[in-house]
Amino acid sequence: MFAKSISRRWFVNTIGVVFVILVGFVVTLSVMVQNSTYNGMELALTGRMDELLNWLSGSSGGYKTSEFAAITRDYIEKSFQDKSKMEIMALSKDGQVFITSTGFEPDRQQPMPDYQMALMSEDNSGKWVGELNTGEKVMAVTRVVRSENGGLIGSIRYMVSLERADQQTMLVIVVLAVAALFIMLLLTLSGVYFIRSILVPVRQVSQSARQIAQGDFEVRIQKARADEIGQLCDAINDMAGELGAAERMKNEFISSVSHELRTPLTAIKGWAETLRDGADPATEEKGMSVIIRESERLSGLVEELLDFSRLQNGQMQLLSERMDILAELDEAVYLFTERARTEGKELIYEENISLAPVYGDRNRLRQVFVNIIDNALKYTQPGGSVTVTSQLDLDQVRVIISDTGCGIPAEHLSNVKKKFYKANQLVRGSGIGLAVADEIVAMHKGALDLESQEGVGTTVTITIPLCK
């Protein structure tokens, strides 16, 4: 599990890279400190070497074999003040040490690589860093002294212990390593805290998403911070709320459609059984009328469901043409004239003969008008009225259908065009008619707007662009 986790990727990509960088930094800085220390010591030895060579040349204006031994002996015994810090040796021209600043007999078995390098080099100098036979690490610098004609007179060798310098270098390395470890510790602790602040909410989001996928839309994630993770928690919670609301509307829709289908089927079945058993002509005519009316109602409901399915699947096609929108509005109003009179409601139609043609599907636009007028009559009580008007407004046609019905509560107004949504569960209907109408108008590049006040009535404005 860890191999595929965010923690592992963070550990490898961040801690691993920082660790490599810090190790490289410590190693590089340690080498630089050691080289700087060694170079400083070499410069100190070279400076003392030049001081002695100036002493030798200053006595007689040049280097002479006869004076070399006496002058170096005198300098080492009387003038050399740094005997506690470094050792100086004087070598004869045959390479034998004849005096040292320590006063002890030198180790004849100790190799002197720097002396051999000085003999072979063009600048008569050589340097060696290594361990003595005693195991002590030292730096030795040798300068060969020659006469004016190039003859070998002798050599001078300075040597200093590197033990203290290495101890100081090691101390610096330890300090750097401790600092690097401290940085790594701080980075790891802060990174763990940061990763936990991400992983814990992510795990909660993952668990909640699984619960939502299993149908538990009541689950909510507790938001700890108002950051991107908090925004994700809000989004998941909003999604769960929307899914829960959609689930409830779907269930209500199924229940409503079942009732809408059952009512006409029950009427059809009941009258069919009555007519089968025999009836007088008046009863037979009444029964056939009911069967025809309820069949048409059932057919309309099925067609509405099919239209909704086509819209959801993107399969609804418009058969658009240049058309007279007024003719379709007239026909829709005419369909409901008798129903309004029968239900004791007034259907007022203010015809406008100056409407310009539009480009659209005449059947679908008539379906929109029928749906809106049907809704207006359903929600209007007997004695109320439904008014249908139309007007030409620059480059578009407005069809306005208003009623004096119960109105839509303000909290429902923004949702009534959503699929399956019904603001009033006591009125028959599937809850998808307005959604289908809104989609059809949108496909004509128009708009369907609602204004409503509870207890006063509702106004629906349908806007369709004119033919260009």
MOTAKA-V397688 format. One record per backbone hydrogen bond with DSSP energy under -1.0 kcal/mol. CO is the residue of the C=O (numbers start at 0). NH is the residue of the N-H. E is the energy in kcal/mol with one decimal. If there is no record, write none. Layout:
co=CO nh=NH e=E
co=CO nh=NH e=E
This chain:
co=1 nh=4 e=-1.2
co=4 nh=8 e=-1.7
co=5 nh=9 e=-2.8
co=6 nh=10 e=-2.8
co=7 nh=11 e=-2.9
co=8 nh=12 e=-2.9
co=9 nh=13 e=-2.6
co=9 nh=14 e=-1.1
co=10 nh=15 e=-2.3
co=13 nh=17 e=-2.8
co=14 nh=18 e=-2.6
co=15 nh=19 e=-2.3
co=16 nh=20 e=-2.5
co=17 nh=21 e=-2.9
co=18 nh=22 e=-2.7
co=19 nh=23 e=-2.6
co=20 nh=24 e=-2.5
co=21 nh=25 e=-3.0
co=22 nh=26 e=-2.7
co=23 nh=27 e=-2.5
co=24 nh=28 e=-2.7
co=25 nh=29 e=-2.5
co=26 nh=30 e=-2.4
co=27 nh=31 e=-2.4
co=28 nh=32 e=-2.5
co=29 nh=33 e=-2.6
co=30 nh=34 e=-2.9
co=31 nh=35 e=-2.6
co=32 nh=36 e=-2.5
co=33 nh=37 e=-2.9
co=34 nh=38 e=-2.8
co=35 nh=39 e=-2.2
co=36 nh=40 e=-2.2
co=37 nh=41 e=-2.5
co=38 nh=42 e=-2.5
co=39 nh=43 e=-2.1
co=40 nh=44 e=-2.5
co=41 nh=45 e=-2.8
co=42 nh=46 e=-2.5
co=43 nh=47 e=-2.1
co=44 nh=48 e=-2.3
co=45 nh=49 e=-2.5
co=46 nh=50 e=-2.0
co=47 nh=51 e=-2.0
co=48 nh=52 e=-2.4
co=49 nh=53 e=-2.5
co=50 nh=54 e=-1.6
co=51 nh=55 e=-2.3
co=52 nh=56 e=-2.6
co=53 nh=57 e=-2.2
co=56 nh=60 e=-1.8
co=63 nh=67 e=-1.5
co=66 nh=70 e=-2.9
co=67 nh=71 e=-2.3
co=68 nh=72 e=-2.0
co=69 nh=73 e=-2.4
co=70 nh=74 e=-2.6
co=71 nh=75 e=-2.6
co=72 nh=76 e=-2.4
co=73 nh=77 e=-2.1
co=74 nh=78 e=-1.3
co=74 nh=79 e=-2.0
co=81 nh=85 e=-2.3
co=86 nh=158 e=-2.9
co=87 nh=100 e=-1.9
co=88 nh=156 e=-2.8
co=89 nh=97 e=-2.3
co=89 nh=98 e=-1.1
co=90 nh=154 e=-2.4
co=91 nh=94 e=-2.3
co=95 nh=91 e=-2.7
co=98 nh=89 e=-2.3
co=106 nh=109 e=-1.2
co=111 nh=115 e=-1.6
co=112 nh=116 e=-2.4
co=113 nh=117 e=-2.2
co=114 nh=118 e=-2.0
co=115 nh=119 e=-1.3
co=116 nh=120 e=-1.5
co=123 nh=143 e=-3.1
co=125 nh=141 e=-2.5
co=127 nh=139 e=-3.0
co=129 nh=137 e=-3.1
co=131 nh=134 e=-2.0
co=135 nh=131 e=-3.0
co=136 nh=161 e=-3.0
co=137 nh=129 e=-1.9
co=138 nh=159 e=-2.5
co=139 nh=127 e=-2.4
co=140 nh=157 e=-3.0
co=141 nh=125 e=-2.0
co=142 nh=155 e=-2.4
co=144 nh=152 e=-2.7
co=144 nh=153 e=-1.6
co=146 nh=149 e=-1.7
co=150 nh=146 e=-2.9
co=153 nh=144 e=-3.2
co=154 nh=90 e=-3.1
co=155 nh=142 e=-2.7
co=156 nh=88 e=-3.0
co=157 nh=140 e=-2.9
co=158 nh=86 e=-3.4
co=159 nh=138 e=-2.6
co=161 nh=165 e=-2.9
co=162 nh=166 e=-2.0
co=163 nh=167 e=-2.5
co=164 nh=168 e=-2.5
co=165 nh=169 e=-2.8
co=166 nh=170 e=-2.3
co=167 nh=171 e=-2.2
co=168 nh=172 e=-2.5
co=169 nh=173 e=-2.7
co=170 nh=174 e=-2.5
co=171 nh=175 e=-2.7
co=172 nh=176 e=-2.9
co=173 nh=177 e=-2.9
co=174 nh=178 e=-2.5
co=175 nh=179 e=-2.7
co=176 nh=180 e=-2.8
co=177 nh=181 e=-2.6
co=178 nh=182 e=-2.5
co=179 nh=183 e=-2.7
co=180 nh=184 e=-2.6
co=181 nh=185 e=-2.7
co=182 nh=186 e=-3.0
co=183 nh=187 e=-2.8
co=184 nh=188 e=-2.8
co=185 nh=189 e=-2.9
co=186 nh=190 e=-2.6
co=187 nh=191 e=-3.0
co=188 nh=192 e=-2.4
co=189 nh=193 e=-2.5
co=190 nh=194 e=-3.4
co=191 nh=195 e=-2.7
co=192 nh=196 e=-1.9
co=194 nh=198 e=-3.9
co=195 nh=199 e=-2.2
co=197 nh=201 e=-2.2
co=198 nh=202 e=-2.9
co=199 nh=203 e=-2.0
co=200 nh=204 e=-2.9
co=201 nh=205 e=-2.9
co=202 nh=206 e=-2.8
co=203 nh=207 e=-2.8
co=204 nh=208 e=-2.8
co=205 nh=209 e=-2.0
co=206 nh=210 e=-2.0
co=207 nh=211 e=-2.7
co=208 nh=212 e=-2.6
co=209 nh=213 e=-1.3
co=210 nh=215 e=-2.6
co=211 nh=214 e=-1.8
co=214 nh=216 e=-1.2
co=226 nh=230 e=-2.5
co=227 nh=231 e=-2.2
co=228 nh=232 e=-2.5
co=229 nh=233 e=-2.4
co=230 nh=234 e=-2.5
co=231 nh=235 e=-2.6
co=232 nh=236 e=-2.7
co=233 nh=237 e=-2.9
co=234 nh=238 e=-2.6
co=235 nh=239 e=-2.7
co=236 nh=240 e=-2.4
co=237 nh=241 e=-2.9
co=238 nh=242 e=-3.0
co=239 nh=243 e=-2.6
co=240 nh=244 e=-2.7
co=241 nh=245 e=-3.0
co=242 nh=246 e=-2.7
co=243 nh=247 e=-2.5
co=244 nh=248 e=-2.8
co=245 nh=249 e=-2.5
co=246 nh=250 e=-2.4
co=247 nh=251 e=-2.7
co=248 nh=252 e=-2.7
co=249 nh=253 e=-2.7
co=250 nh=254 e=-2.5
co=251 nh=255 e=-2.9
co=252 nh=256 e=-3.4
co=253 nh=257 e=-2.5
co=254 nh=258 e=-2.1
co=255 nh=259 e=-2.9
co=256 nh=260 e=-2.7
co=257 nh=261 e=-2.5
co=258 nh=262 e=-2.4
co=260 nh=264 e=-1.6
co=261 nh=265 e=-3.0
co=262 nh=266 e=-2.0
co=263 nh=267 e=-2.9
co=264 nh=268 e=-3.0
co=265 nh=269 e=-2.7
co=266 nh=270 e=-2.6
co=267 nh=271 e=-2.4
co=268 nh=272 e=-2.2
co=269 nh=273 e=-1.9
co=270 nh=274 e=-2.8
co=271 nh=275 e=-2.0
co=272 nh=276 e=-1.5
co=279 nh=283 e=-2.7
co=280 nh=284 e=-2.5
co=281 nh=285 e=-2.3
co=282 nh=286 e=-2.8
co=283 nh=287 e=-2.5
co=284 nh=288 e=-2.1
co=285 nh=289 e=-2.2
co=286 nh=290 e=-2.6
co=287 nh=291 e=-2.7
co=288 nh=292 e=-2.8
co=289 nh=293 e=-2.9
co=290 nh=294 e=-2.1
co=291 nh=295 e=-2.3
co=292 nh=296 e=-2.2
co=293 nh=297 e=-2.6
co=294 nh=298 e=-2.9
co=295 nh=299 e=-2.8
co=296 nh=300 e=-2.2
co=297 nh=301 e=-2.4
co=298 nh=302 e=-2.7
co=299 nh=303 e=-2.2
co=300 nh=304 e=-2.1
co=301 nh=305 e=-2.4
co=302 nh=306 e=-2.6
co=303 nh=307 e=-2.2
co=304 nh=308 e=-2.3
co=305 nh=309 e=-2.5
co=306 nh=310 e=-2.4
co=307 nh=311 e=-2.5
co=308 nh=312 e=-2.0
co=309 nh=314 e=-2.9
co=317 nh=319 e=-1.1
co=320 nh=359 e=-2.4
co=322 nh=357 e=-2.0
co=323 nh=327 e=-1.1
co=324 nh=328 e=-2.0
co=325 nh=329 e=-2.7
co=326 nh=330 e=-2.1
co=327 nh=331 e=-2.1
co=328 nh=332 e=-2.4
co=329 nh=333 e=-2.4
co=330 nh=334 e=-1.8
co=335 nh=339 e=-2.5
co=336 nh=340 e=-1.9
co=337 nh=341 e=-2.5
co=338 nh=342 e=-2.4
co=339 nh=344 e=-3.2
co=343 nh=382 e=-2.9
co=345 nh=385 e=-3.1
co=347 nh=387 e=-3.0
co=348 nh=350 e=-1.0
co=356 nh=466 e=-1.9
co=357 nh=322 e=-2.9
co=359 nh=320 e=-2.0
co=360 nh=364 e=-2.4
co=361 nh=365 e=-2.3
co=362 nh=366 e=-1.9
co=363 nh=367 e=-1.8
co=364 nh=368 e=-2.3
co=365 nh=369 e=-2.7
co=366 nh=370 e=-2.3
co=367 nh=371 e=-2.5
co=368 nh=372 e=-2.6
co=369 nh=373 e=-2.5
co=370 nh=374 e=-2.3
co=371 nh=375 e=-2.5
co=372 nh=376 e=-2.4
co=373 nh=377 e=-2.2
co=374 nh=378 e=-2.1
co=378 nh=405 e=-1.8
co=380 nh=383 e=-2.3
co=383 nh=345 e=-2.6
co=384 nh=403 e=-1.5
co=385 nh=347 e=-3.1
co=386 nh=401 e=-2.6
co=387 nh=349 e=-2.7
co=388 nh=399 e=-2.7
co=390 nh=397 e=-2.7
co=392 nh=395 e=-1.3
co=394 nh=465 e=-2.5
co=395 nh=392 e=-2.9
co=396 nh=463 e=-2.4
co=397 nh=390 e=-2.2
co=398 nh=461 e=-3.0
co=399 nh=388 e=-2.7
co=400 nh=459 e=-3.0
co=401 nh=386 e=-3.0
co=405 nh=454 e=-3.5
co=408 nh=411 e=-1.6
co=408 nh=412 e=-1.2
co=411 nh=414 e=-1.7
co=411 nh=415 e=-1.0
co=414 nh=417 e=-2.2
co=417 nh=420 e=-1.4
co=431 nh=435 e=-2.5
co=432 nh=436 e=-2.4
co=433 nh=437 e=-2.5
co=434 nh=438 e=-2.0
co=435 nh=439 e=-2.3
co=436 nh=440 e=-2.4
co=437 nh=441 e=-2.2
co=438 nh=442 e=-2.0
co=440 nh=445 e=-2.4
co=441 nh=444 e=-1.9
co=446 nh=462 e=-2.8
co=448 nh=460 e=-2.7
co=450 nh=458 e=-3.4
co=452 nh=455 e=-2.4
co=452 nh=456 e=-2.1
co=456 nh=452 e=-2.2
co=457 nh=402 e=-2.3
co=458 nh=450 e=-2.4
co=459 nh=400 e=-2.8
co=460 nh=448 e=-2.6
co=461 nh=398 e=-2.7
co=462 nh=446 e=-1.8
co=463 nh=396 e=-3.2
